[in-house]
Amino acid sequence: MSTVMTTSTPMLSEKQFTARHRFAHITARKARYVADLIRGRSVNEALELLQFTPNRGAAFYNKVLRSAVANASLDEDVNINRLVVSECRADDGPLLQGRLRYRPGPQGRAMPYARRLSHLTVRVSEILEEGASPRRSIDGPESGASEESGGVTATKRAARSSKQKKRAPAAKKAAKSKAKKADGASKKAHKKPSHKKDGEKEA
């Protein structure tokens, strides 16, 4: 019996970060070889492949991918190490200077050739953790934020919790000292005064 292996596709966030290189001096056909190589891979793996790929388009896509990662790093809620190349394409551009070029041919002929340009596009998005819901639109509060918090980001919540943990030991010490002082005051108040005279002994 043959078993079929099924792989679950990772859930991507709704936020996407794009970088483009328009009018790149490379044909779209040559650039698509590299685009097919890094599409769907993680950013770290794609950068490593582009670094050691001998194709000329790898140098172009290396710069465009780094630009897309830089755009994503401007958002504090995005974890750069979880970015994936969700879209990578090369579209046909115009001819260089909008015309054909000519080189000399046999028997005095002129042989035309085209210097083609292309538009390179790279789009990255973040992989969501298991059990996490995708974020809503940027205008509204996040899906994980409550109405009381008013859309507080996760980083702010983590900073608040760390501050509360640091303040907790000092607050406990202060509460214990206040409780000890209150107990001492109450004991003094309830202590019965002694009516014994000087030199008088107990029977």
N, C-alpha and C positions, 0 to 999 in steps of 0.2 A: 504494500500500500504506500502511496506517495502522500506525504504531508505537505500542506501549503503553508508557508510562513507569512504571517500578516504583521506588518509593521504599522504602528499607530503614528499618525502625523502629529507633530507638536502643535499646541495651540498658541497662536501668535496674537500679540496685542493689537489693538486698533490703531495705535500710534505708529506712523511710518515716517522715516526720514530719508530724503532723496537728495542725490547729488548728480549733476549732469556735466558732461563735457561736450559742448556743441562745436561743430565744425572741426572735429578731430581729423588729423591728416593720416587717416587709415581707412581702407575700404570696410564696409559693414560686414562683408563676407569673411574677411580675415579676423575681424574683431569678435564675431559670433563664436568662433572656436573657443576663445577664452571665456566668453560669457556663459557658454554651456558648461564650462569646467567648474565655475564657482557658484552657479545658481543653486540655491537650496542648502548651501553649506554654512557653517558658523563663520563668523567674521575672522576669528583667529586662524581657523583652518584655511580660509580663502586667502588671507594675506600671506600665509606660509607657501601656499601653492603658487601664488603670483610671483613670489620672490624667486622661485626656482624654475619657473616655466620659461623656456627659451623663446616663445612666440613674441612677436613685436607688440601685440595688443596687450600683453600682460603689464607692460610699463604704464600704459594708459589707464587700465582698470585699477592698477595699484593706487594711483593718485585719486581716482574717482571714489574708490571704496574708502580710503582714508578720509576723504572729505565728508562722506556720508556718516562715518563714525564720529567725526568732529561735530557735525550737526546734531547727532543724537546725544553727545556728551553735554550739550547745553541744557538738556532737561535733567533735573536732579533726580527725578523718579525712575530714570532708566538705568538699568545695570548693563554696562557696556559689554561685559563678558558673556551675556546671554543674547547678544544680537545675532541675527541670521540674515543672510542675503536672500530676501524674499522675492526680489525681482531684479533681473539683470538682462539688459537688451542692448542691441546696436541697430539704430535706424539709419536708413539711407539718407545722405545729405546731398547737397548740390555739387556740381563740378567746381574744381578750383578755378576761381576767377570767372566762373559761369561759362566756360567755353572748352572746346576740345584743343588739344595740343598736337603738334606734328613733329615727326622725326623723319630724317631722310631715308628713303627706300631705294630699291634697285631701279636702274635705268632712269634716274632723275625724278622718281616719284616722291610724293609726300605721304607718309603713313600716319593717320590720325590715331591718337590714344587719349584716354580720359584719366585725369587725376581726380579720383572720387574722394569725397569727404563723408563723414558719418557723425551721428549724434549718439553718444554713449550715456546710458542711464543706469544707475545703481540705486536700489531701494532696500533699506534694512529695517527690520522690526524685531521686537524683543519677544523671546519665548516666555510665556507665562508659566508660573510654577503650578504643580499639580493641585487641583482644587481651587485655584484662583480664578475669579471671573474677570473677563476683559473690562477695561476701563471704558466709561462713557465719554461723551463729548467733553471737550476742554472747557466749555462754558459752564456746565453744571458740575455739582460735586461728584467726587468719585463714588463708585458703587459701594466700596467698603466703608465709607465715612458716614457717620450718623448725623442726624439733623442738629443735635446739640453741638457737635464739634464744628459744624459749618464747613465741611470739606477740608479738614486738617490733613496735611500730607503725612505719610508714614514716617518720614524722617523727623518731623516735628514731634510726632507722638513718641518716637523712640527717645528723643532728647528729653522730653518731659518726664518719661518714666525713669530715665537714668538720673535726672535731677532729684526726683522724689526718693529714689533708692539711697542717694547720697545724704539726703536730709533726714531720712528715717532714723538712723542711729542717734543723731543729735537730738531729735525730737523725743525719742524714748528716754534718753538720759535726763532731759529737762523735765519730762513728766514724772519720772521716778523721784527726782529731787523735790519737786513740788509736793508729791504724795508723802514723802518722808517729813517734810516741814509741817504739812497739815496734820499728820499723825502725832507729831511731837506737840503741836499746839493743843490738840484735842486731849491728849493725856494730861498736860498741865492744867487744863481747865477742869477736868473731872477728878483731879487729885484732891482728897479730903484734907482739910487743914488739921494739924495736930494741936490739941488743947492742953498738952502736958506742960507743966511748969519745969523750970530748970532744976536739976537734981532729983526729979521724981522718977522712980523706976516702975517698970511694969510689974504687976502682981503675978 
